[in-house]
Amino acid sequence: MITRHWTGQVKPAEAENYLHYLREELFPKLRQLKGYLGASVQRREAAGATEFLVISSWQSMEDISRFAGEKAAVAVVSEKAQRMMVSFEKEVRHYEVAYAE
């Protein structure tokens, strides 16, 4: 299993809208993709923004590439999501899960 980690800073007034976007728009689309196993969303208040860490789980890097394209390390951030952001990482980090309970 591979996890995909990405962080974005959302305008404080948009934090709930961003969560709604993830739950109601993005994650339902991801659930249709082969190899997508699920995601978790963490949040914390940061200086002038609400920071979100999104971790999605996938069966393989090949499955991630079907979602993200050939450059799988490049973040996939929709225009709608970008309008809610103060800033966001342009690249993601991938980890092979070594152990999980």
N, CA and C of each residue as an Amber inpcrd file, in Angstrom:
protein
   303
   0.8440000  -1.1720000   0.0000000   0.0000000   0.0000000   0.0000000
   0.8920000   1.2390000   0.0000000   0.4340000   2.2700000  -0.7250000
   1.1480000   3.5380000  -0.8270000   0.2330000   4.6420000  -0.2940000
   0.8130000   5.5410000   0.5090000   0.0480000   6.7100000   0.9430000
   0.6050000   7.9420000   0.2530000  -0.2970000   8.8560000  -0.0450000
   0.0080000  10.1070000  -0.7550000  -0.3110000  11.2510000   0.2010000
   0.6920000  12.0630000   0.5340000   0.5510000  13.1240000   1.5400000
   0.6560000  14.4880000   0.8690000  -0.2810000  15.3720000   1.2160000
  -0.2970000  16.7170000   0.6430000  -0.8210000  17.6850000   1.6920000
  -0.2520000  18.8890000   1.7210000  -0.6650000  19.9140000   2.6740000
  -1.0480000  21.1860000   1.9360000  -2.1610000  21.7760000   2.3920000
  -2.5920000  23.0610000   1.8540000  -3.0760000  23.9590000   2.9760000
  -2.8960000  25.2520000   2.8020000  -3.3600000  26.2370000   3.7710000
  -4.5860000  26.9320000   3.1820000  -5.6910000  26.8180000   3.9070000
  -6.9760000  27.3270000   3.4440000  -7.3110000  28.6080000   4.1970000
  -7.9620000  29.5400000   3.4940000  -8.4420000  30.7570000   4.1490000
  -9.3550000  30.3380000   5.3000000  -9.2020000  30.9100000   6.4910000
 -10.0110000  30.4760000   7.6370000 -11.5160000  30.4650000   7.3520000
 -12.0080000  31.4350000   6.6340000 -13.4410000  31.5020000   6.3320000
 -13.8850000  30.4090000   5.3630000 -12.9340000  29.7480000   4.7090000
 -13.2490000  28.7060000   3.7260000 -13.0210000  27.2930000   4.2560000
 -12.5960000  27.1460000   5.4940000 -12.2220000  25.8250000   6.0160000
 -13.3670000  24.8170000   5.9230000 -14.5560000  25.1920000   6.3550000
 -15.6870000  24.2530000   6.2970000 -16.0990000  23.9760000   4.8600000
 -16.0150000  24.9870000   3.9980000 -16.3230000  24.7790000   2.5790000
 -15.3280000  23.8090000   1.9420000 -14.0690000  23.9040000   2.3440000
 -13.0600000  22.9970000   1.7990000 -13.3400000  21.5590000   2.2350000
 -13.6610000  21.3670000   3.5050000 -14.0190000  20.0160000   3.9730000
 -15.2220000  19.4740000   3.2080000 -16.2100000  20.3170000   3.0000000
 -17.3950000  19.9070000   2.2390000 -16.9960000  19.4990000   0.8200000
 -16.1320000  20.2770000   0.1900000 -15.6430000  19.9530000  -1.1500000
 -14.9760000  18.5710000  -1.1670000 -14.1090000  18.3170000  -0.1850000
 -13.4380000  17.0150000  -0.1300000 -14.4500000  15.8850000   0.0150000
 -15.3530000  16.0190000   0.9850000 -16.3180000  14.9450000   1.2800000
 -17.3290000  14.7270000   0.1640000 -17.8140000  15.8050000  -0.4240000
 -18.9360000  15.6970000  -1.3590000 -18.5410000  15.6840000  -2.8330000
 -17.3410000  16.1530000  -3.1520000 -16.9400000  16.2080000  -4.5590000
 -15.7020000  15.3640000  -4.8640000 -14.5990000  15.6460000  -4.1790000
 -13.3510000  14.9640000  -4.5320000 -13.3590000  13.4880000  -4.1530000
 -13.6280000  13.1700000  -2.8930000 -13.5370000  11.7730000  -2.4640000
 -14.5200000  10.8620000  -3.1970000 -15.7620000  11.2900000  -3.4770000
 -16.6300000  10.4140000  -4.2750000 -16.0450000  10.0960000  -5.6560000
 -15.3580000  11.0700000  -6.2740000 -14.7140000  10.8030000  -7.5680000
 -13.5620000   9.8120000  -7.4050000 -12.7720000   9.9880000  -6.3400000
 -11.6480000   9.0720000  -6.1230000 -12.1310000   7.6530000  -5.8660000
 -13.2680000   7.5090000  -5.1940000 -13.7960000   6.1670000  -4.9000000
 -14.1060000   5.3770000  -6.1660000 -14.2580000   6.0560000  -7.2760000
 -14.5380000   5.3830000  -8.5430000 -13.2650000   4.8420000  -9.2120000
 -12.1040000   5.2370000  -8.6960000 -10.8410000   4.8610000  -9.3330000
 -10.2980000   3.5370000  -8.8050000  -9.7720000   2.7430000  -9.7280000
  -9.1480000   1.4750000  -9.3580000  -7.9650000   1.7480000  -8.4370000
  -7.8950000   1.0220000  -7.3450000  -6.7600000   1.1040000  -6.4470000
  -6.8710000   2.1200000  -5.3300000  -7.8710000   2.9940000  -5.3820000
  -8.0560000   3.9700000  -4.3030000  -8.6480000   3.2510000  -3.0970000
  -8.0240000   3.4250000  -1.9350000  -8.4440000   2.7050000  -0.7290000
  -9.1160000   3.5930000   0.3100000  -8.9630000   4.9020000   0.2030000
  -9.5690000   5.8080000   1.1730000  -8.6330000   6.9580000   1.4920000
  -9.1030000   7.8300000   2.3860000  -8.3050000   9.0080000   2.7430000
  -8.6350000   9.4440000   4.1530000  -7.7250000  10.2230000   4.7220000
  -7.9860000  10.8860000   5.9980000  -7.5660000  12.3430000   5.8470000
  -8.2160000  13.1940000   6.6320000  -7.9510000  14.6300000   6.5730000
  -7.6610000  15.1120000   7.9830000  -6.5180000  15.7460000   8.1400000
  -6.1390000  16.3520000   9.4100000  -6.1460000  17.8610000   9.2280000
  -6.4420000  18.5780000  10.3270000  -6.4310000  20.0320000  10.2280000
  -5.8570000  20.6360000  11.4890000  -5.3130000  21.8420000  11.3360000
  -4.8460000  22.6080000  12.4850000  -4.8700000  24.0790000  12.0970000
  -5.0230000  24.8980000  13.1120000  -5.0010000  26.3360000  12.8780000
  -3.5480000  26.7810000  12.8150000  -3.2200000  27.5380000  11.7970000
  -1.8740000  28.0700000  11.6190000  -2.0000000  29.5860000  11.4590000
  -0.9110000  30.2610000  11.3960000  -0.9200000  31.7240000  11.2830000
  -1.6660000  32.1660000  10.0210000  -2.8550000  32.7240000  10.2070000
  -3.6110000  33.2630000   9.0850000  -4.2480000  32.2480000   8.1680000
  -4.2810000  30.9830000   8.5600000  -4.8520000  29.9490000   7.6960000
  -5.2320000  28.7290000   8.5230000  -6.0570000  27.8910000   7.9210000
  -6.3190000  26.5660000   8.4660000  -5.5540000  25.5920000   7.5810000
  -4.6270000  24.8650000   8.1830000  -3.8000000  23.9320000   7.4180000
  -4.4590000  22.5610000   7.3940000  -4.5210000  21.9800000   6.2030000
  -5.0610000  20.6370000   6.0220000  -3.9620000  19.7180000   5.5070000
  -3.8730000  18.5540000   6.1170000  -3.0110000  17.4790000   5.6340000
  -3.9460000  16.3880000   5.1270000  -3.8640000  16.0990000   3.8470000
  -4.7110000  15.0740000   3.2320000  -3.8250000  13.8780000   2.9090000
  -4.2090000  12.7270000   3.4320000  -3.4610000  11.4940000   3.1940000
  -4.4050000  10.5050000   2.5160000  -4.0890000  10.1670000   1.2770000
  -4.8930000   9.1640000   0.5810000  -4.0900000   7.8730000   0.4860000
  -4.8060000   6.7660000   0.4590000  -4.1810000   5.4370000   0.4110000
  -4.5410000   4.7580000  -0.9030000  -3.5480000   4.1140000  -1.4740000
  -3.6860000   3.4870000  -2.7870000  -3.0210000   2.1170000  -2.7590000
  -3.4780000   1.2330000  -3.6240000  -2.8750000  -0.0950000  -3.6920000
  -1.4690000  -0.0530000  -4.2680000  -1.2190000   0.8350000  -5.2400000
   0.0930000   0.8430000  -5.8980000   0.3940000   2.2120000  -6.4990000
   1.6440000   2.4300000  -6.8580000   2.0280000   3.6540000  -7.5610000
   1.3820000   3.7110000  -8.9400000   1.1600000   2.5740000  -9.5530000
   0.4870000   2.5540000 -10.8510000  -0.9200000   3.1250000 -10.7240000
  -1.6100000   2.7830000  -9.6320000  -2.9500000   3.3220000  -9.4060000
  -2.8950000   4.8330000  -9.1950000  -1.8940000   5.3010000  -8.4630000
  -1.7300000   6.7450000  -8.2560000  -1.4670000   7.4350000  -9.5890000
  -0.6500000   6.8380000 -10.4240000  -0.3390000   7.4390000 -11.7240000
  -1.5730000   7.5370000 -12.6140000  -2.4890000   6.5940000 -12.4900000
  -3.7340000   6.6880000 -13.2570000  -4.5350000   7.9120000 -12.8290000
  -4.4510000   8.2780000 -11.5510000  -5.1330000   9.4620000 -11.0320000
  -4.3470000  10.7390000 -11.3410000  -3.0510000  10.7370000 -11.0420000
  -2.2490000  11.9620000 -11.0680000  -1.5240000  12.1960000 -12.3900000
  -1.3930000  11.1610000 -13.1990000  -0.6590000  11.3050000 -14.4430000
   0.7790000  10.8220000 -14.3050000   1.5500000  11.0260000 -15.3690000
   2.9340000  10.5330000 -15.4010000   3.7910000  11.1300000 -14.3020000
   3.5540000  12.3860000 -13.9700000   4.3170000  13.0570000 -12.9130000
   3.5320000  12.9400000 -11.6150000   3.5620000  11.7610000 -11.0380000
   2.7280000  11.4510000  -9.8740000   3.0640000  12.2890000  -8.6540000
   4.2500000  12.8860000  -8.6160000   4.6290000  13.7070000  -7.4630000
   4.0480000  15.1180000  -7.5280000   3.4570000  15.4820000  -8.6580000
   2.8510000  16.8050000  -8.7920000   1.4580000  16.7640000  -8.1690000
   1.1670000  17.7490000  -7.3280000  -0.1360000  17.8130000  -6.6600000
  -1.2490000  18.0430000  -7.6820000  -2.3790000  17.3880000  -7.4520000
  -3.5710000  17.5850000  -8.2680000  -4.5400000  18.4070000  -7.4190000
  -4.6610000  19.6980000  -7.7400000  -5.4930000  20.6140000  -6.9530000
  -6.4140000  21.3420000  -7.9240000  -7.7080000  21.1150000  -7.7920000
  -8.6640000  21.7180000  -8.7160000  -8.6870000  23.2380000  -8.5730000
  -9.1690000  23.9030000  -9.6140000  -9.3180000  25.3660000  -9.5710000
 -10.2430000  25.7660000  -8.4250000 -11.2990000  24.9980000  -8.2280000
 -12.2400000  25.3050000  -7.1430000 -11.5290000  25.2830000  -5.7930000
 -10.7270000  24.2500000  -5.5560000  -9.9900000  24.1550000  -4.2930000
  -8.9610000  25.2740000  -4.1830000  -8.2880000  25.5820000  -5.2780000
  -7.2690000  26.6350000  -5.2450000  -7.8500000  27.9830000  -4.8310000
  -9.0830000  28.2580000  -5.2230000  -9.7140000  29.5310000  -4.8450000
  -9.9260000  29.6430000  -3.3400000  -9.9520000  28.5210000  -2.6330000
 -10.1330000  28.5290000  -1.1750000  -8.8060000  28.6200000  -0.4340000
  -7.7100000  28.5140000  -1.1460000  -6.3870000  28.3840000  -0.5350000
  -5.6780000  29.7220000  -0.3370000  -4.8560000  29.7500000   0.6940000
  -3.8570000  30.7970000   0.8680000  -2.5980000  30.3540000   0.1260000
  -2.2290000  29.0930000   0.3070000  -1.0910000  28.4890000  -0.3860000
  -1.2420000  26.9760000  -0.3100000  -0.4830000  26.2810000  -1.1410000
  -0.5160000  24.8180000  -1.0980000   0.7660000  24.2640000  -1.6840000
   1.0870000  23.0470000  -1.2650000   2.2670000  22.3630000  -1.7910000
   2.0290000  21.9950000  -3.2490000   3.0180000  22.2470000  -4.0520000
   2.9310000  21.9110000  -5.4810000   3.2980000  20.4470000  -5.7300000
   3.9760000  19.8400000  -4.7610000   4.3400000  18.4290000  -4.8770000
   3.8400000  17.6670000  -3.6590000   3.6060000  16.3930000  -3.8580000
   3.1520000  15.5110000  -2.7840000   4.2960000  14.5880000  -2.3850000
   4.0980000  13.8800000  -1.2970000   5.0600000  12.8720000  -0.8520000
   4.3520000  11.5170000  -0.8450000   5.0470000  10.5040000  -1.3150000
   4.5070000   9.1430000  -1.3130000   5.3140000   8.2920000  -0.3480000
   4.6050000   7.4510000   0.3870000   5.2440000   6.5430000   1.3360000
   4.7130000   5.1420000   1.1140000   5.5970000   4.1710000   1.1510000
   5.1830000   2.7740000   1.1770000   4.8600000   2.4390000   2.6260000
   3.7110000   1.8650000   2.8530000   3.3220000   1.5160000   4.2170000
   4.1310000   0.2990000   4.6450000   4.9300000   0.4760000   5.6720000
   5.7830000  -0.6000000   6.1700000   5.0700000  -1.4260000   7.2300000
   4.1570000  -0.7820000   7.9570000   3.4240000  -1.4750000   9.0200000
   2.1690000  -0.6720000   9.3260000   1.0740000  -1.3740000   9.5500000
  -0.1780000  -0.7210000   9.9510000  -0.9670000  -1.6830000  10.8200000
  -1.7090000  -1.1410000  11.7520000  -2.5930000  -1.9590000  12.5930000
  -4.0210000  -1.6250000  12.2980000
